[in-house]
Amino acid sequence: WGSPFMVYGPTGKPTALYFLNPDDAYTMSQEFLQLPSMASGRQSIHIMSTNMERALRQVTAKDVPTGSVGEGDGKVETMEYKLVGGGKERWQAKQLKQQAQEKSVKKAQK
């Protein structure tokens, strides 16, 4: 099974990314390896796959416990999961949205 790509979101909350396109995952891993904290060369990144059912189950879950406890408050930290679509998928979604809007406008005009 695959592990998601872990980043910290704008709020500082851990966020796991599932990429729909393996090339996007590879590109992100190469950028990540360029960070100063990864410069020692002892770290490694592995890109693995998982099934869509598992990814969607985690993406739809809210405030998933990480198992870590906050240093100051003692609360269990939570994280979120996100799907990252590739450029092709984003373009297709935009086209579908535009088609749906055009249909609703035509329907409203009748």
N, C-alpha and C positions, 0 to 999 in steps of 0.2 A: 504494500500500500504506500501511497505517496505522502510525503510531509509537505505542508504548505510553506511558502516563502514568508518568513517573518520580518515585518517592518514595524515601525512605530508611527502611528497616524498623527494628524495635526493636533489632536488632543493629548498626545503622549500615550495613548492606549495601544497595547500590542495588537497588531493586525496581521493576520495570516492571509497571504494571497495565493489563490489558485489560478493559474494561467490556463486559458483555453488553447493558446498557441505555444507549442514548445520552443519556438524560436524566440518569442518574447521572454520566456523564462530564462533561456540561455543568455540573452542580451542583458537582462537584469542581473544575473549572477556574475557576469563579467564586470559590470559596473560596480557591483558590490565588492568584488575582489580588489578593486582599485582604491578602496578606502584605506586611510592610514592605519586603522585598527586591524586590517587584514594583511598589512605589509610584511609581516614576519614570514608568511608563506606556510605556516603550520596549520592554518585553517583550510578547510575544503568545503565545497558546496556540491551537493549531489542533487540532480534533478530526477525526480521519480514521478511515476504516474499513479493516478487513483481513478476510481470510477466516478461518473457524474452524480450518481445517487448519493455517495458519501459526501462529495463536495457540496451539493445542494443542501443536504441535511445540516451541514455545519454552517453554511452561509445563512440559512434561515433561522438558526439558533441565535438568541440574543444573550449577551453577557456570559460567555462560556468561561468557567473558572480555569485559570492557568495552573493552579496548584502552588503558585508562589504567594507569599504573604507580604503585604506592604510593610516597609521598615518602620514607619512612624505610627500608623494607625492599627496595624495588626489585621487589617481586612484582607480577605482573599482577593487577589487581583483577577480581573477578567479580561477577555480579549474578544475580538470579533474576526470573522472570516469574510473575505470578499472574492468575487470572481473577477478576473481581469480578462476582458475580451481583446482579441487582436484587432488590428485595423480593419480587416475585412468584415469581421463580425459587427464592429461599430458602424461601418458604412451600411451594411445590410439592415441593421436595426433602424438607422436613420431613414433609409428608404421606405421601410415598412411603416414607420410612424408617419412619414409624409403622405403615403398612399392612404392610410387610415383617415388622416385629417381631410384629405381631398374628398374621400367618400362621404364623410360626415357633412362637409360643406354642401356637396351636391344633393344629399338627402334633405338637408335643411332648406334648400332652395326650392324643392318640389312642393 
